[in-house]
Amino acid sequence: MVSRTASEVFIQGITKDGRTFRPSDWAERLAGVMSPFRPGGAQPGSHLSYSPWCIPTVIQGVKCVVVNRQLRDLEPMAWDFVLNFAKDNDLQVSEACLLPDRDS
């Protein structure tokens, strides 16, 4: 269960029993499906970039999708879709806040 105060949810590409989730491009595929869900709604060409509410990334060598809580507030069915994807595939989900990269 995800708390109502989580600013972001991290869907990790590791199952609850510790196996790496396949296919290897699952994060990009999930984020691609979610690309129309964005501030201001879908626009011409918006399918060519990821939504700022659903971003694929790699954290400590693990593929993840970072889902922003704004998606839940503005597109509840899309929010349910990504969380059900994680649940259906037995993926680890954690709550956190994505911090910007520090300049080197």
N, C-alpha and C positions, 0 to 999 in steps of 0.2 A: 504494500500500500504506500502511496506517495502522499506526503503531508501537503496540506493546503498552503504552507508557507515556503515550500521549496522554490527557489528562483530558477533552478535548472535541474534536470534529471539526466543522468548519464546511463545510457544503455550500453553495456559492455559486451564485447564479442567473446565472452566466456560464459559457458553454461554453468548452472549452479553446482554441477558436479566437477567443474574445472576443465572441461574440454573446450578447445578453440572452436568457435562457431564457423560453419561453412555455409555458403561459398565465401571465398576470401574477400569479395567485393560487396558483401551484404550491407555495409554501412553506406556506401555510395548509392546503392540501389534504393535503400530506405529513404535516404535524404533526397534522392531524385524524385521519388514518388511524392514527397512532401513539398517539392519546390513551389507549387502554386499557392501554398499557404504562407502568406507574407503580409506585412503591413500594407494596407491599401488594396489587398487582394491581388489576384493574378492579373498580369499585364502582358501585352504582346512581348514575347521573348523571355518572359520570366522563367520559362522551363529550362533556360540555358544556364541558370545559376541556382545555387542552393538557397533555400529560405534562411533568413537570419534566425528563424525559430527552430531549425532542425539542421544541425551542422555535423558532418562526418569529421572525425579527427582520430589521431592516434595518441594515446596517453600511456607512457611507460611501456611501449611496444604492443599495446592492446588496442585493436580497432574499437571505436566507440561512436555513438551518435549522441550529441548534446542537444537536448530538447528544452527550449525555453518555456517557462510557465505562461508566457503571453499566449502561446498556442492554446493552452487550456482555456484561458479566459475568452479568446476571440473565436476559436474554432474547436469547440469541445469534441466533435466527432473525429477530427483529425488527431487530437490528443489521445482519445480512446484508441484509435487505430494504432498509434505507435506503441502505447503501453500494452495493448493486446498482442502486438507483434512480439514484444519482449516476453510476455507471459507465455504465449503459445510456443515459443522456441526455448523456453526455460533459461533465458538470459539474465545475467546479473544486472540489477538496476540499483543505482545509488543516487542520493541527492547531494548536490554541491553547488558551488558557484565557480564558473569558468573565469579564471583571471587572465588578463592580457599578457602576452609575452613581454619579458623585460628586454630592453635594448642591451646588447653586449658591449 
